[in-house]
């Protein structure tokens, strides 16, 4: 692996920037000779407070999930969870999914088939989702893998609770 990365001109770089120490340690397993060129620079998260959307009523829960609409983000897990909760409990629960990707039509068909289109909305791409995050009851991150869960950090900066799969990031 190191030989391959060297061919990608790693010898000519000043620094290799990693988003966390976890990612940096993983890189060292494959490119140990780059230790002296490695720096950790965390993603910058601005705390977002919104005045444009109304906060949820105590009895209404609005969840949010954000990411590329693809298999890795595992939005299907959230959809099935919403179905289970709606069937088993008397809770007014809504989910907004922000993002675009190859699986968007598949996801919409799944939502329709489960009769959840009133409760789950695919909002598409939104340039700055901080209003949606800060006005949600909770953020759900259902990814199978993540390098760094930036939307999780954004939600925590907005003081929005998070449920996340264990991705190692």
C-alpha positions as MATLAB code, in Angstrom:
seq = 'XXXXXXXXXXXXXXXXXXXXXXXXXXXXXXXXXXXXXXXXXXXXXXXXXXXXXXXXXXXXXXXXXXXXXXXXXXXXXXXXXXXXXXXXXXXXXXXXXXXXXXXXXXXXXXXXXXXXXXXXXXXXXXXXXXXXXXXXXXXXXXXXXXXXXXXXXXXXXXXXXXXXXXXXX';
ca = [
       0.000    0.000    0.000;
       2.789    2.425    0.882;
       4.422    1.883   -2.508;
       1.103    2.677   -4.233;
       0.611    5.841   -2.134;
       4.164    6.963   -2.866;
       3.324    6.747   -6.562;
       0.517    9.212   -5.855;
       3.192   11.822   -5.006;
       2.998   11.583   -1.220;
       6.712   12.291   -1.179;
       6.025   15.807   -2.445;
       3.348   16.835    0.061;
       4.008   19.117    3.014;
       1.415   17.516    5.286;
      -1.253   14.849    5.293;
      -4.340   16.250    7.010;
      -6.575   13.879    8.957;
      -9.968   14.771   10.457;
      -9.323   12.868   13.709;
      -6.646   10.978   15.612;
      -8.546    7.763   14.862;
      -8.183    8.367   11.105;
      -4.547    9.363   11.582;
      -3.776    6.123   13.443;
      -5.511    4.124   10.707;
      -3.357    5.877    8.109;
      -0.183    5.026   10.054;
      -0.995    1.332    9.680;
      -0.641    1.696    5.919;
       1.833    4.554    5.584;
       4.056    4.512    8.691;
       6.768    6.579    7.025;
       4.380    9.563    6.825;
       4.114   10.065   10.592;
       6.261   13.204   10.512;
       4.058   14.686    7.747;
       0.718   14.012    9.424;
      -1.455   16.628   11.150;
      -4.913   16.399   12.686;
      -7.235   19.283   11.904;
     -10.765   18.785   13.136;
     -13.718   19.880   11.062;
     -14.989   23.287   12.134;
     -18.560   23.204   13.397;
     -20.463   26.423   13.956;
     -23.252   26.236   16.468;
     -26.472   26.886   14.609;
     -29.472   28.443   16.267;
     -32.492   28.985   14.105;
     -35.295   31.469   14.438;
     -36.921   30.603   11.097;
     -38.562   27.279   11.904;
     -40.842   26.572   14.832;
     -39.673   24.184   17.519;
     -41.567   20.933   17.804;
     -44.532   20.515   20.072;
     -43.669   18.281   23.068;
     -45.962   15.558   21.727;
     -44.600   15.632   18.171;
     -41.197   14.166   17.374;
     -39.437   15.242   14.214;
     -36.328   13.253   13.397;
     -33.732   14.164   10.813;
     -31.250   12.106    8.835;
     -28.725   13.640    6.455;
     -26.412   12.161    3.865;
     -25.961   10.662    0.457;
     -28.951    8.501   -0.415;
     -26.973    5.287   -0.841;
     -26.755    1.835    0.727;
     -23.917    2.833    3.083;
     -26.061    5.439    4.871;
     -28.610    2.699    5.651;
     -31.673    4.986    5.664;
     -33.768    1.865    5.151;
     -33.016    0.927    8.782;
     -34.557    4.208    9.951;
     -37.587    3.764    7.696;
     -38.277    0.287    9.095;
     -37.786    1.654   12.615;
     -40.340    4.400   11.954;
     -42.761    1.757   10.656;
     -42.275   -0.347   13.789;
     -42.762    2.609   16.133;
     -45.855    3.841   14.262;
     -47.380    0.339   14.371;
     -46.568   -0.382   18.020;
     -46.926    2.971   19.784;
     -49.215    5.986   19.667;
     -46.495    8.539   18.915;
     -46.685   11.355   16.397;
     -43.361   10.805   14.678;
     -41.964   12.375   11.502;
     -38.692   11.948    9.645;
     -37.010   14.350    7.236;
     -34.212   12.912    5.111;
     -31.895   15.466    3.513;
     -29.686   14.372    0.645;
     -29.573   13.060   -2.888;
     -28.144    9.958   -4.453;
     -28.614    6.893   -6.590;
     -31.058    5.189   -4.209;
     -33.565    8.042   -3.832;
     -36.240    6.442   -6.040;
     -35.797    3.089   -4.281;
     -36.179    4.788   -0.901;
     -39.304    6.649   -2.019;
     -40.869    3.390   -3.264;
     -40.048    1.778    0.097;
     -41.684    4.691    1.958;
     -44.784    4.453   -0.247;
     -45.006    0.655    0.077;
     -44.915    0.921    3.880;
     -47.577    3.688    3.745;
     -45.278    6.187    5.453;
     -45.304    9.042    2.907;
     -47.259   11.219    5.346;
     -44.542   10.741    7.971;
     -41.291   10.486    6.017;
     -40.166   13.171    3.565;
     -37.203   13.062    1.209;
     -36.241   16.739    1.053;
     -33.384   16.453   -1.456;
     -30.244   18.541   -1.272;
     -30.311   21.510    1.118;
     -27.258   23.766    1.094;
     -27.318   24.615    4.802;
     -29.438   22.162    6.813;
     -28.718   23.799   10.186;
     -32.305   25.115   10.489;
     -33.624   21.592   10.018;
     -31.114   20.143   12.468;
     -31.702   22.685   15.226;
     -35.481   22.311   14.886;
     -35.513   18.532   15.053;
     -36.146   16.435   18.127;
     -33.235   14.164   17.247;
     -30.725   13.340   14.518;
     -30.374    9.734   13.405;
     -27.138    8.534   11.809;
     -27.615    4.992   10.563;
     -24.459    4.661    8.463;
     -22.696    1.342    8.027;
     -19.378    3.239    8.004;
     -18.189    6.829    8.378;
     -14.790    8.511    8.259;
     -16.007   11.339   10.488;
     -19.688   11.881   11.280;
     -19.855   15.608   10.539;
     -23.669   15.730   10.765;
     -23.432   14.129   14.207;
     -21.027   16.872   15.311;
     -23.310   19.533   13.794;
     -26.315   18.149   15.679;
     -24.396   18.049   18.948;
     -23.272   21.650   18.367;
     -26.967   22.552   18.002;
     -27.681   20.656   21.246;
     -29.829   18.155   19.358;
     -29.693   14.583   20.674;
     -28.211   11.933   18.374;
     -28.735    8.236   17.837;
     -25.891    6.787   15.759;
     -24.701    3.398   14.674;
     -21.234    2.412   15.856;
     -19.129    3.245   12.811;
     -15.786    3.566   14.568;
     -15.432    7.239   13.678;
];
